[in-house]
């Protein structure tokens, strides 16, 4: 009589399950003492590594959607908290930030003036726009800027600088001017511009 075949395993077997409706050669689905059953059930779907049960694709998709939705809510909450923190920081230090901004702007302007990187005629034209009248207007300029304005006036006899009297004034800084007229005085001074900027920043606090 032929001896029955035997199978030897190197580790203790926890459970054994025969797969139903398997068209290929008979096989065993074995779970050792460490690990879980792995394979395909009769329906052909993926088997959960923990439970050994076939997973439902719809349930798996819904689980992924729920995970993504939760992650999205967490990111939105973190972004909102970061925004609140930034607003708090800016609110507590708004005055200091405004002061530093003005100081930085001042240094940039001073450097540009020292390098001659400005158009004095454009500065004068802007100041003249605020003058109450264009009759008998006298513009005080730094002596270094006088030649540029006179040149621009000569190149455009009928331009915005027509009829304007330019006067050198060492008390006026470069890139600045003071417009005098019978109806008032308009000053275009760098420090005054910066002060207006500082006030505007404080109003936005």
C-alpha positions as CSV (number, residue, x, y, z in Angstrom):
1,X,0.0,0.0,0.0
2,X,1.4,3.4,-1.0
3,X,2.4,5.7,1.8
4,X,0.4,8.9,2.1
5,X,2.4,12.1,1.3
6,X,3.4,14.3,4.2
7,X,4.4,17.9,4.4
8,X,6.8,19.3,7.0
9,X,6.8,22.9,8.2
10,X,9.6,24.7,10.0
11,X,7.3,26.7,12.1
12,X,4.1,26.1,14.1
13,X,0.9,26.4,11.9
14,X,-1.8,28.7,13.3
15,X,-4.6,27.9,10.8
16,X,-5.3,26.2,7.5
17,X,-7.9,27.1,4.9
18,X,-8.7,25.4,1.6
19,X,-9.7,27.8,-1.2
20,X,-13.0,26.9,-2.7
21,X,-13.7,26.7,-6.5
22,X,-10.0,26.8,-7.3
23,X,-9.4,25.6,-10.8
24,X,-5.7,25.0,-10.5
25,X,-3.9,22.3,-8.5
26,X,-5.1,22.1,-4.9
27,X,-3.3,24.4,-2.6
28,X,-3.4,25.5,1.0
29,X,-3.7,29.0,2.4
30,X,-1.6,28.8,5.5
31,X,-1.2,31.3,8.3
32,X,1.8,30.9,10.6
33,X,2.0,32.0,14.2
34,X,3.4,35.3,13.0
35,X,1.6,36.9,10.1
36,X,-1.9,36.8,8.5
37,X,-3.5,35.0,5.6
38,X,-2.6,36.4,2.2
39,X,-4.2,35.5,-1.1
40,X,-7.4,35.8,-3.2
41,X,-10.8,34.6,-2.2
42,X,-13.1,32.9,-4.6
43,X,-14.6,36.2,-5.8
44,X,-11.2,37.4,-7.0
45,X,-11.0,40.6,-4.9
46,X,-8.1,41.7,-2.7
47,X,-7.9,40.1,0.8
48,X,-7.4,42.2,3.9
49,X,-4.0,41.4,5.5
50,X,-5.4,41.7,9.0
51,X,-8.8,40.0,8.8
52,X,-8.4,37.7,5.8
53,X,-11.7,39.0,4.4
54,X,-12.1,40.3,0.9
55,X,-12.1,44.1,0.7
56,X,-15.0,46.1,-0.9
57,X,-13.5,48.5,-3.6
58,X,-16.3,51.0,-2.9
59,X,-15.6,51.0,0.8
60,X,-11.9,51.3,0.2
61,X,-12.5,54.4,-2.1
62,X,-14.8,55.9,0.5
63,X,-12.1,55.4,3.2
64,X,-9.5,57.2,1.0
65,X,-11.9,60.1,0.4
66,X,-12.6,60.4,4.1
67,X,-8.8,60.4,4.8
68,X,-8.2,63.1,2.2
69,X,-11.1,65.2,3.5
70,X,-9.8,65.0,7.1
71,X,-6.3,66.0,5.9
72,X,-7.8,68.9,4.0
73,X,-9.7,70.1,7.0
74,X,-6.5,69.9,9.1
75,X,-4.5,71.9,6.6
76,X,-7.3,74.6,6.4
77,X,-7.3,74.8,10.2
78,X,-3.6,75.2,10.3
79,X,-3.6,77.9,7.6
80,X,-6.3,79.8,9.5
81,X,-4.3,79.6,12.8
82,X,-1.2,80.8,11.0
83,X,-3.1,83.8,9.6
84,X,-4.5,84.7,13.0
85,X,-0.9,84.5,14.4
86,X,0.4,86.8,11.7
87,X,-2.3,89.3,12.3
88,X,-1.6,89.2,16.0
89,X,2.1,89.8,15.4
90,X,1.5,92.6,13.0
91,X,-1.0,94.2,15.2
92,X,1.3,94.1,18.2
93,X,4.2,95.6,16.3
94,X,2.4,97.7,13.7
95,X,4.0,101.0,14.9
96,X,7.4,99.5,14.9
97,X,7.0,98.0,11.4
98,X,5.7,101.4,10.1
99,X,8.7,103.2,11.6
100,X,11.2,100.7,10.2
101,X,9.5,100.9,6.8
102,X,9.9,104.7,6.7
103,X,13.5,104.4,7.8
104,X,14.3,102.0,5.0
105,X,12.5,104.2,2.5
106,X,14.5,107.2,3.7
107,X,17.8,105.4,3.3
108,X,16.9,104.3,-0.2
109,X,15.9,107.9,-1.2
110,X,19.0,109.4,0.3
111,X,21.1,106.9,-1.6
112,X,19.3,107.8,-4.9
113,X,19.8,111.5,-4.2
114,X,23.5,111.0,-3.6
115,X,23.8,109.1,-6.8
116,X,21.8,111.7,-8.7
117,X,19.2,109.2,-9.6
118,X,16.2,111.5,-9.8
119,X,14.5,114.0,-12.2
120,X,14.3,117.4,-10.5
121,X,12.1,118.8,-13.3
122,X,9.5,116.1,-12.7
123,X,9.6,116.9,-8.9
124,X,9.0,120.6,-9.7
125,X,6.1,119.8,-12.1
126,X,4.4,117.7,-9.5
127,X,4.7,120.5,-6.9
128,X,3.3,123.0,-9.4
129,X,0.2,120.9,-9.8
130,X,-0.7,121.7,-6.2
131,X,0.1,125.4,-6.5
132,X,-3.1,127.6,-6.1
133,X,-2.0,129.8,-9.1
134,X,0.6,129.8,-11.9
135,X,1.1,133.6,-11.9
136,X,4.2,135.1,-10.4
137,X,5.5,131.8,-9.2
138,X,9.0,131.5,-7.8
139,X,10.6,128.0,-7.3
140,X,13.4,127.7,-4.8
141,X,15.9,124.9,-5.7
142,X,19.2,123.6,-4.5
143,X,22.0,125.2,-6.6
144,X,22.9,121.8,-8.0
145,X,19.4,121.3,-9.4
146,X,19.0,124.8,-10.8
147,X,20.8,124.1,-14.1
148,X,18.6,121.1,-14.9
149,X,15.4,123.0,-14.4
150,X,16.6,125.9,-16.5
151,X,17.6,123.5,-19.2
152,X,14.2,121.8,-19.2
153,X,12.5,125.2,-19.3
154,X,14.6,126.2,-22.3
155,X,13.9,123.0,-24.2
156,X,10.1,123.4,-23.7
157,X,9.3,127.2,-23.9
158,X,5.6,126.5,-23.8
159,X,5.8,123.6,-21.3
160,X,4.8,123.2,-17.7
161,X,7.8,125.2,-16.6
162,X,7.0,128.2,-18.8
163,X,7.0,131.5,-16.9
164,X,8.4,130.0,-13.8
165,X,11.2,131.9,-12.0
166,X,13.9,129.6,-10.5
167,X,16.0,130.8,-7.6
168,X,19.0,128.9,-6.1
169,X,18.6,128.3,-2.4
170,X,21.3,126.4,-0.4
171,X,18.8,125.7,2.3
172,X,16.9,123.5,0.0
173,X,18.1,119.9,-0.4
174,X,18.7,118.1,-3.6
175,X,15.6,116.6,-5.2
176,X,13.5,119.1,-3.2
177,X,11.8,122.4,-4.0
178,X,9.7,125.1,-2.5
179,X,7.1,126.8,-4.7
180,X,6.1,130.4,-3.7
181,X,3.1,132.2,-5.1
182,X,1.0,135.2,-4.1
183,X,-1.7,132.7,-2.8
184,X,0.5,130.3,-0.9
185,X,3.6,128.1,-0.6
186,X,4.0,124.5,-1.6
187,X,6.9,122.5,-0.2
188,X,8.2,119.3,-1.8
189,X,10.6,118.0,0.9
190,X,11.7,114.5,1.4
191,X,11.1,114.4,5.1
192,X,7.6,115.7,4.7
193,X,6.8,113.1,2.2
194,X,8.1,110.4,4.5
195,X,6.0,111.8,7.4
196,X,2.9,111.6,5.3
197,X,3.8,108.0,4.5
198,X,4.2,107.2,8.2
199,X,0.8,108.7,9.0
200,X,-0.8,106.8,6.2
201,X,0.7,103.5,7.6
202,X,-0.5,104.3,11.1
203,X,-4.1,104.9,9.8
204,X,-4.1,101.3,8.4
205,X,-3.3,99.7,11.8
